[in-house]
């Protein structure tokens, strides 16, 4: 029997050299260009633990907000917030506070969409007559002092609890319009 190690050694060496060439070619290639479609999916900046104030000095209206995280998307002109709170103080109206897990701000702050355990409180903490509302979705329109939802809501004031589907709340005049399936319970 004849052994041929001299023939198999060059073949193995040639295979290793070919594999090394393919690996080096793959590693040294420039990264593939990113399409413009994917750029809008990535935020252009992220801010953590922020708060801000917006003032209207003529009408003495103050709007405050705070959030754990902010994501800004330049192409879509959208700002997303996590663990957010808003407060609106107006000398003519009671204090209005809103809390949510997430918020999406579009149209340069003209529309704010809140989702995830949304709670709105009208009135100060020391005010016994404050109104508390809980829902999963809320559309805020800050310039009009208007709040809307088409989702189930629960409203509580004093000993009364109201459940409904859909709501429109005008903070300027303090009017709440419940849209459907309204049920009220007074525990007194």
C-alpha positions in Angstrom: 0.0 0.0 0.0 1.3 3.4 -0.9 0.7 6.4 1.2 0.3 9.8 -0.5 0.6 12.4 2.2 2.4 14.8 -0.3 -0.8 15.0 -2.5 -3.3 15.6 0.4 -1.1 18.3 2.1 -1.2 20.7 -0.9 -5.0 20.2 -1.3 -5.6 20.9 2.4 -3.3 23.9 2.2 -5.2 25.2 -0.9 -8.6 24.8 0.8 -7.4 26.7 3.9 -5.9 29.5 1.7 -9.3 29.8 -0.2 -11.3 29.9 3.1 -8.9 32.6 4.5 -9.3 34.6 1.3 -13.1 34.5 1.5 -13.0 35.4 5.2 -10.6 38.4 4.6 -12.7 39.6 1.7 -15.8 39.5 3.8 -14.2 41.3 6.8 -12.6 44.1 4.7 -15.7 45.0 2.7 -17.2 48.5 3.5 -20.5 48.4 5.3 -23.5 48.4 3.1 -25.2 51.7 2.8 -28.3 52.3 4.9 -31.4 53.1 3.0 -33.3 56.3 3.8 -36.3 54.3 4.9 -34.4 52.9 7.9 -33.2 56.3 9.1 -36.7 57.4 10.1 -37.0 54.3 12.3 -34.0 55.4 14.4 -34.2 58.4 16.6 -31.8 61.3 15.9 -31.4 61.9 19.6 -32.4 60.4 23.0 -32.7 62.3 26.2 -33.1 60.7 29.7 -34.7 62.2 32.8 -35.9 65.5 31.4 -38.4 68.2 32.3 -39.5 71.5 30.8 -41.8 74.5 31.1 -43.7 76.4 28.4 -44.9 79.8 29.4 -47.6 82.1 27.9 -46.7 85.3 29.7 -49.6 87.3 28.4 -52.3 84.9 29.7 -50.1 83.6 32.6 -50.5 80.0 31.5 -47.8 77.6 32.4 -47.4 74.1 31.0 -44.9 71.7 32.6 -43.8 68.3 31.5 -41.4 65.6 32.7 -40.4 62.2 31.3 -37.9 59.4 31.9 -36.9 59.2 28.2 -37.4 61.2 25.1 -36.9 59.9 21.5 -36.9 62.4 18.7 -37.4 61.3 15.1 -36.3 64.0 12.7 -37.8 62.7 9.4 -41.2 62.1 10.9 -41.1 65.2 13.2 -42.3 63.0 16.0 -41.3 63.0 19.6 -41.9 60.0 21.8 -41.8 60.1 25.6 -41.7 57.3 28.3 -43.1 57.6 31.8 -44.5 61.1 31.2 -46.4 63.7 33.2 -47.9 67.0 32.1 -49.3 69.8 34.2 -51.3 72.8 33.0 -51.7 75.8 35.3 -54.0 78.6 34.2 -55.2 81.3 36.7 -58.7 81.1 35.2 -59.0 77.2 35.5 -58.2 74.5 38.0 -54.9 72.7 37.8 -54.8 69.9 35.2 -52.3 67.0 35.5 -51.9 64.0 33.2 -49.7 61.0 33.7 -49.0 58.1 31.2 -46.6 55.4 30.4 -46.0 56.7 26.8 -46.7 59.8 24.8 -46.3 60.8 21.2 -46.1 64.4 20.3 -46.7 65.5 16.7 -47.4 68.8 14.8 -45.0 70.7 17.0 -46.9 70.0 20.2 -50.4 70.7 18.7 -51.4 67.0 19.3 -50.3 64.8 22.1 -51.3 61.1 22.1 -51.0 59.3 25.5 -51.1 55.5 25.9 -50.7 53.1 28.7 -52.3 53.6 32.1 -53.3 57.2 31.5 -54.5 59.2 34.5 -55.8 62.8 34.4 -56.5 64.8 37.5 -58.4 68.2 37.5 -57.9 70.2 40.6 -55.2 70.4 43.3 -54.4 67.6 45.7 -55.8 69.6 48.6 -59.0 70.2 46.7 -61.6 67.6 47.8 -63.6 68.1 44.7 -60.9 67.1 42.2 -61.9 64.9 39.3 -59.8 61.8 38.4 -60.0 60.0 35.1 -58.3 56.7 34.1 -58.1 55.3 30.6 -55.7 53.5 28.2 -55.6 56.2 25.5 -56.0 60.0 25.5 -55.6 62.7 22.8 -54.6 66.1 24.2 -55.0 69.3 22.2 -53.1 71.8 24.5 -54.0 75.0 22.6 -57.7 74.3 22.9 -57.4 72.8 26.5 -59.3 69.8 25.0 -58.9 66.1 25.9 -60.5 63.3 23.8 -60.6 59.5 23.8 -62.7 56.7 22.1 -61.6 54.1 24.7 -63.2 53.0 28.0 -62.8 55.6 30.8 -63.4 55.7 34.5 -64.1 59.0 36.2 -64.2 59.5 40.0 -65.3 62.5 42.1 -66.4 62.4 45.7 -68.4 59.1 46.1 -69.4 58.8 42.5 -67.7 56.6 39.9 -68.7 56.9 36.2 -67.7 54.4 33.5 -68.2 55.1 29.8 -66.7 54.5 26.4 -65.4 57.7 24.8 -65.0 61.1 26.3 -64.5 64.8 25.3 -63.3 67.1 28.1 -63.0 70.9 27.7 -60.9 72.2 30.6 -61.7 75.8 29.7 -65.3 75.4 30.7 -65.0 72.3 32.8 -67.5 70.3 30.6 -67.1 66.5 30.2 -69.1 64.8 27.5 -69.3 61.0 27.7 -69.9 59.4 24.3 -71.5 56.0 25.0 -72.3 53.2 27.4 -72.4 55.5 30.4 -72.9 53.9 33.9 -72.7 55.8 37.2 -72.5 54.5 40.7 -72.8 56.6 43.9 -71.5 54.8 46.9 -73.1 57.1 49.4 
